[in-house]
Amino acid sequence: MDARDLAFAGAAAQAQLLADGAVTAPELLEIYLERIARLDSDLRSYRVVLTDSARDEADAAQELLDAGERLPLLGVPVAIKDDVDVAGEVTACGSGGHGPAVASDAEAVRRLRAAGAVILGKTNVPELMIFPFTESLTFGATRNPWNLGRSPGGSSGGSGAAVAAGLAPLALGSDGGGSIRIPSSWCGLYGLKPQRDRVSVEPHDNAWQGLSVNGPIARSVLDAATFLDATSTVPGPDGEFVAAARREPGKLRIALSTKVPTLPVRAGQQQMAAVEQAGALLRDLGHEVIVADPDYPLPQIYANFLPRFLRGISDDADAQAHPERLESRTRSMARAGSFFSDRRMEQLRGIEDRVSAKIQSIFDDVDVVLTPGTTAPPSRIGAYRKRGWVSTLLAVSQQVPYFPVWNLTGQPAAVVPWDLDGYGLPMSVQLVGRPYDEATLLSLSAQIERARPWAHRRPPVS
């Protein structure tokens, strides 16, 4: 296997190659460091590459491999989104207002290290992870490896661009309203928003007032399952998610829904075609696919999600060491969020179960809900540079309306790569599972992956 093929092999395959002695951990790391040095000046997927510490970690991983140790990600490089703490590094959150380097790893990073992962670097985000495009005045614009004039999405845009371009085999992302699923959709990757509290967000507990979760951006379903097994904080059988990804899902009842949960916007023709094709494929695979929509209580969704989203931004702004350095658009959003009191947040969390139960009632009759992914291609770089926050939020929300509602309910949702659109940019479809049922999503996603493989696709900048 040549270096380029190895870079795109994916985390699970690499772990096996390392265990078999087909490649060493230092050799694998150097492949990525060379690719980053050669390609990332165009993409800007990384804020910082941890070259020295990653080399030390790769050497230590190889000693364990030579001694016969077997861990799920032993020697595999993993990229970390820059809203997650890595010991000895600043957690910049896309802002010049950040404080000094943190003293310890976040719990999710500790678990990745315990599984043997080599921490490769920290990936770029928009300021305070607010928007589904990865641009900031402090760190510039991250570009999509499928088209350098387009965004990779956000807020885990650096993670998505890095994995898509073969600059990391696997990345940790976070998702408070689609921020794993958006870049995965637009970069041609498998992205899974796990069940709330499945993967720890410590030390930033209650991130975005409970909306935000950590999860994987991966080349394959098996890679995402390996990540979940390594990081899950919910008790369960060892290797349960890898086992799920390797088994057939059985016959499922699936609701195909194109109803938009929030804004009155319709997905583009190609995006609608993708979800119809997905429904046809699932029927061919033996599933029962019906056309049915969740009961989306529009006023309650807005009244619950939006205040928590804005208050989360306000909380993050307050946590900056130098909030005066935040961009003016960010400061304006933070001010808006500051008007929602702690008491109001408690009230909203108190009625969350009632709103969620209404939306989730469709799962009394089906196992999975299938929706479009995004409604349109990614925005052009700089498209929102001169807009205010209200105008920007209204515009970008029309591109990704199928995602935020599932952050409100807290249940797992995944995006599965589909075709390329007329611009040569990736599209996806979304699968939503019952609460705590990532296993069914992984089994079903893997079945789709076998029928319509995607991991072989490589973007022009790769």
C-alpha positions in Angstrom: 0.0 0.0 0.0 1.5 3.3 -1.0 1.6 6.4 1.3 -1.5 8.0 -0.3 -3.6 4.9 -0.1 -2.5 4.4 3.5 -3.5 8.0 4.3 -7.1 7.3 3.1 -7.3 3.8 4.6 -9.3 4.9 7.6 -8.7 4.6 11.3 -10.0 1.0 11.8 -8.0 -0.4 8.9 -4.9 1.5 10.0 -5.2 0.1 13.5 -5.2 -3.4 12.0 -2.2 -2.7 9.8 -0.3 -1.3 12.8 -1.2 -4.4 14.8 -0.1 -6.7 12.0 3.2 -4.8 11.6 2.5 -3.8 8.1 3.3 -0.2 9.0 4.8 1.4 12.2 3.2 4.2 14.1 6.0 6.6 13.4 5.8 5.8 9.7 2.1 6.4 9.6 2.4 9.7 11.5 5.1 11.0 9.1 2.8 10.3 6.1 0.3 12.7 7.7 2.8 15.3 8.7 4.2 15.4 5.1 0.7 15.7 3.7 -0.2 18.5 6.1 3.0 20.4 5.2 2.2 20.0 1.5 -1.5 20.6 1.4 -2.8 22.5 4.4 -1.5 25.9 3.4 -4.4 25.8 0.9 -7.0 24.3 3.2 -6.1 25.7 6.6 -7.8 22.8 8.3 -5.5 22.9 11.3 -5.0 25.7 13.7 -2.0 23.9 15.1 -0.1 20.7 14.3 1.4 19.0 17.3 4.4 17.7 15.5 6.8 17.1 18.4 4.4 15.7 20.9 2.8 13.5 18.2 6.1 12.1 17.3 6.8 11.2 20.9 3.3 9.6 21.2 3.9 7.6 18.0 7.2 6.3 19.3 5.5 5.3 22.6 2.7 3.6 20.7 5.2 1.6 18.6 6.8 0.4 21.8 3.5 -0.9 23.0 2.8 -2.5 19.6 6.2 -4.2 19.7 5.4 -5.5 23.1 2.1 -7.1 21.8 -0.3 -4.6 23.2 -3.6 -4.3 21.4 -5.8 -1.2 21.8 -8.6 0.0 19.4 -6.7 3.0 18.1 -3.1 2.2 19.1 -0.8 4.3 16.9 -3.6 5.9 14.9 -3.4 9.7 14.5 -6.6 11.6 15.5 -7.4 15.3 15.0 -9.2 17.3 17.7 -11.6 20.2 17.1 -10.3 23.4 18.7 -13.2 23.7 21.2 -11.9 20.6 23.0 -9.1 20.8 25.5 -5.7 19.2 24.8 -3.2 19.5 27.6 -0.5 22.1 27.0 -2.4 23.9 24.2 -4.8 26.8 24.1 -8.4 26.1 23.3 -8.8 28.9 20.9 -12.5 28.3 19.8 -11.7 30.3 16.6 -11.1 33.5 18.6 -8.3 35.9 19.5 -9.9 36.2 22.9 -8.8 32.9 24.3 -6.8 32.4 27.4 -3.5 30.5 28.1 -2.8 26.9 27.5 -4.9 24.4 29.5 -3.4 22.1 32.0 -5.2 18.9 31.2 -7.0 17.0 28.5 -10.8 17.0 28.1 -12.3 13.7 29.1 -13.0 12.7 25.4 -9.3 13.3 24.6 -8.2 11.2 27.7 -10.3 8.4 26.4 -8.9 8.6 22.9 -5.4 8.5 24.4 -6.3 5.5 26.5 -7.4 3.8 23.3 -3.9 4.4 21.9 -4.6 7.4 19.7 -1.8 9.8 18.7 -3.1 13.4 19.0 -2.2 15.0 15.7 -3.3 18.6 16.0 -6.2 20.9 16.6 -8.6 21.8 13.8 -10.0 25.2 12.9 -13.5 26.4 13.8 -15.5 29.6 13.3 -15.4 32.0 16.2 -17.1 30.3 19.2 -18.4 27.6 16.8 -21.4 29.7 15.9 -21.9 29.3 12.1 -21.9 26.5 9.5 -18.9 28.0 7.7 -15.4 28.0 9.1 -14.1 31.5 8.8 -12.7 33.9 11.5 -10.8 37.2 11.5 -8.2 35.6 13.7 -7.5 32.4 11.9 -8.8 33.0 8.4 -10.9 30.7 6.2 -10.8 27.0 6.1 -11.5 25.7 2.6 -13.3 22.7 1.2 -10.9 20.2 -0.5 -13.6 19.5 -3.1 -13.6 23.1 -4.2 -11.3 25.7 -2.6 -13.8 28.5 -3.3 -16.3 26.8 -1.0 -16.6 26.3 2.7 -16.3 22.8 4.2 -19.1 23.8 6.5 -18.9 24.3 10.2 -18.4 24.5 12.9 -16.3 21.3 12.8 -15.1 22.5 9.4 -11.4 22.0 10.0 -12.0 18.5 11.2 -14.1 17.7 8.1 -11.6 19.2 5.7 -8.7 17.4 7.3 -10.3 13.9 7.1 -11.7 14.5 3.6 -8.2 15.6 2.3 -6.4 12.7 3.9 -4.7 14.9 6.5 -6.2 12.8 9.4 -7.9 9.4 9.3 -10.4 10.4 12.0 -11.4 13.6 13.8 -13.3 14.6 16.9 -16.0 17.1 16.2 -18.8 18.7 18.2 -22.4 19.3 17.2 -24.8 21.9 18.8 -27.0 22.4 15.8 -25.5 20.3 13.0 -21.8 21.0 13.4 -20.6 17.4 12.9 -23.3 16.6 10.3 -22.8 19.8 8.2 -19.1 19.4 7.4 -19.5 15.7 7.0 -22.2 16.3 4.4 -20.2 18.8 2.4 -16.9 17.0 2.7 -18.3 13.5 1.7 -17.8 11.9 5.1 -19.7 9.8 7.6 -20.6 12.0 10.6 -22.5 10.9 13.7 -24.0 13.1 16.3 -24.3 10.7 19.3 -26.9 10.6 22.0 -26.5 13.5 24.4 -24.1 12.5 27.2 -22.8 9.5 25.1 -19.4 11.2 24.7 -18.3 13.5 27.5 -18.0 17.2 26.9 -16.2 17.7 30.2 -14.8 20.2 31.3 -17.4 22.2 29.3 -20.4 20.4 30.8 -23.8 21.6 29.7 -22.3 23.0 26.5 -24.7 25.3 24.8 -27.2 24.7 27.5 -27.3 21.0 26.7 -27.5 21.2 23.0 -23.9 20.4 22.1 -22.3 16.9 22.0 -19.0 15.5 20.9 -18.7 12.8 18.2 -16.8 11.5 15.2 -16.1 12.7 11.7 -14.9 9.6 9.8 -14.2 8.1 6.4 -16.3 5.0 7.2 -19.0 3.7 9.5 -16.5 1.3 11.2 -14.2 4.2 11.9 -17.0 6.1 13.7 -18.0 3.0 15.6 -14.4 2.5 16.8 -14.4 6.1 18.0 -17.6 5.6 19.9 -16.4 2.4 21.6 -13.3 4.3 22.7 -15.1 7.4 24.1 -18.5 6.3 25.3 -19.3 7.1 28.9 -22.6 5.2 28.9 -22.1 1.6 30.3 -22.5 -1.1 27.7 -20.8 -4.2 26.3 -17.1 -3.8 25.2 -17.0 -3.2 21.5 -20.7 -2.8 21.1 -20.6 -0.2 18.4 -18.0 -2.0 16.2 -20.1 -5.1 16.6 -23.2 -3.1 15.5 -21.4 -1.8 12.4 -20.4 -5.3 11.4 -23.9 -6.9 11.7 -26.9 -6.7 9.4 -29.6 -4.4 10.8 -32.5 -6.8 10.1 -35.7 -5.5 8.5 -36.5 -2.0 9.7 -39.5 0.3 9.4 -38.2 3.6 8.1 -40.0 6.9 7.7 -39.0 9.0 4.7 -39.6 12.6 5.6 -38.9 15.8 3.7 -40.9 18.1 5.9 -38.7 20.9 7.2 -38.8 21.1 11.0 -38.4 24.9 11.2 -37.9 27.4 8.3 -40.3 27.4 5.3 -37.6 26.3 2.9 -37.4 23.4 0.4 -34.4 21.3 -0.3 -32.8 21.7 -3.7 -33.8 19.4 -6.5 -30.6 17.3 -6.3 -30.9 17.0 -2.5 -34.5 15.9 -2.8 -33.5 13.3 -5.4 -30.8 12.0 -3.1 -33.3 11.3 -0.3 -35.7 9.6 -2.7 -32.9 7.5 -4.1 -32.0 6.5 -0.5 -35.5 5.5 0.2 -35.6 3.3 -2.9 -32.3 1.7 -2.0 -33.5 0.9 1.5 -36.6 -0.7 0.0 -34.3 -2.8 -2.2 -32.4 -3.8 0.8 -35.5 -5.3 2.3 -36.7 -2.5 4.6 -40.2 -1.1 4.9 -40.1 2.5 3.9 -43.1 4.7 4.4 -43.7 8.4 3.8 -44.3 10.0 7.2 -43.3 13.1 9.1 -42.5 13.7 12.7 -44.8 16.1 14.5 -42.7 19.2 14.7 -44.3 21.8 17.0 -42.7 24.8 15.3 -43.3 27.5 17.9 -42.1 25.3 20.7 -39.0 24.3 18.8 -38.0 27.9 18.1 -38.9 29.0 21.7 -36.7 26.3 23.2 -33.8 26.0 20.8 -33.0 29.6 19.9 -32.7 31.0 23.5 -30.5 28.1 24.5 -28.3 28.5 21.4 -27.9 32.3 22.0 -27.4 31.8 25.7 -24.7 29.2 24.9 -22.9 31.8 22.8 -23.1 34.3 25.6 -21.7 31.8 28.1 -18.8 31.0 25.8 -18.1 34.7 25.2 -18.1 35.3 29.0 -15.6 32.5 29.3 -13.0 34.1 27.0 -10.0 35.7 28.7 -10.3 38.7 26.4 -13.9 39.1 25.4 -13.1 42.5 24.0 -11.2 40.8 21.2 -14.3 38.9 19.9 -15.6 39.9 16.4 -18.4 42.5 16.5 -20.9 40.0 15.1 -20.1 37.5 17.9 -20.3 40.2 20.5 -23.8 41.2 19.2 -25.0 37.6 19.4 -23.5 37.2 22.9 -25.4 40.4 24.0 -28.6 38.9 22.7 -28.0 35.7 24.5 -27.3 37.5 27.8 -30.9 38.5 28.1 -32.0 34.9 28.7 -31.6 34.3 32.5 -30.6 31.2 34.4 -34.2 30.9 35.5 -35.4 31.0 31.9 -32.8 28.3 30.9 -34.2 26.1 33.8 -37.7 26.6 32.5 -36.7 25.6 29.0 -34.9 22.5 30.1 -37.9 21.7 32.3 -40.2 21.5 29.2 -37.7 19.9 26.9 -39.0 16.4 27.6 -42.6 17.5 26.6 -41.4 19.0 23.3 -39.1 16.1 22.6 -41.9 13.5 23.3 -44.1 15.1 20.7 -41.3 15.0 18.0 -40.3 11.5 19.0 -43.8 10.1 18.9 -43.1 8.9 15.3 -40.7 6.3 16.8 -43.7 4.6 18.3 -44.3 3.4 14.7 -40.8 3.4 13.0 -37.2 2.5 13.8 -35.5 5.2 11.9 -36.4 8.6 10.2 -34.7 9.4 6.9 -34.4 13.0 5.8 -32.4 15.1 3.4 -29.0 16.3 4.7 -28.4 19.9 3.7 -30.7 21.7 1.4 -28.0 23.3 -0.8 -24.3 23.3 -1.6 -21.8 24.9 0.8 -21.5 28.7 0.8 -18.7 30.4 -1.1 -15.8 31.6 1.0 -16.5 35.1 2.3 -20.2 35.0 1.4 -21.3 36.3 4.9 -18.3 38.4 5.8 -20.1 41.7 5.8 -23.4 40.6 7.2 -24.8 41.2 10.6 -25.7 38.3 12.9 -29.4 38.2 12.3 -29.0 38.3 8.5 -26.3 35.6 8.6 -28.2 33.3 10.9 -31.4 33.5 8.7 -29.4 32.8 5.6 -27.3 29.9 6.8 -30.3 28.3 8.6 -32.0 27.8 5.3 -29.1 25.5 4.2 -29.2 23.2 7.2 -32.8 23.1 8.6 -33.0 19.4 9.1 -30.3 19.2 11.8 -30.9 21.4 14.9 -34.1 19.8 16.0 -32.3 16.6 16.9 -30.0 18.5 19.2 -33.1 19.6 21.0 -34.3 16.1 21.4 -30.8 14.8 22.2 -31.1 11.6 20.2 -28.5 10.2 17.7 -28.5 11.3 14.1 -26.0 10.5 11.3 -25.3 11.7 7.8 -24.4 9.2 5.1 -22.6 10.4 2.0 -24.5 10.2 -1.2 -23.6 11.4 -4.7 -21.8 14.5 -5.9 -24.0 17.4 -7.0 -23.7 19.4 -10.3 -20.9 21.4 -8.8 -18.9 18.3 -8.0 -19.6 18.8 -4.3 -20.7 16.0 -1.9 -24.3 15.5 -0.7 -25.7 13.4 2.1 -28.9 12.0 3.6 -29.6 12.0 7.3 -30.7 9.0 9.4 -32.2 9.7 12.9 -32.5 6.9 15.5 -34.4 6.3 18.7 -32.8 7.7 21.9 -29.6 5.8 22.8 -29.9 3.7 19.6 -26.7 4.6 17.8 -26.3 0.8 17.2 -29.2 0.7 14.7 -27.9 3.8 12.9 -24.4 2.2 12.6 -25.8 -1.1 11.3 -28.1 0.6 8.8 -25.4 3.0 7.7 -22.9 0.2 7.2 -25.5 -1.7 5.1 -25.8 1.4 2.9 -22.1 1.8 2.7 -21.7 -1.8 1.4 -24.4 -1.1 -1.2 -23.1 2.3 -2.2 -19.4 2.7 -1.1 -18.1 6.2 -0.6 -14.7 5.9 1.2 -12.9 5.5 -2.2 -13.8 9.1 -3.2 -11.0 11.6 -3.0 -11.3 15.3 -3.4 -9.2 17.3 -5.9 -7.1 18.7 -3.1 -5.8 15.4 -1.7 
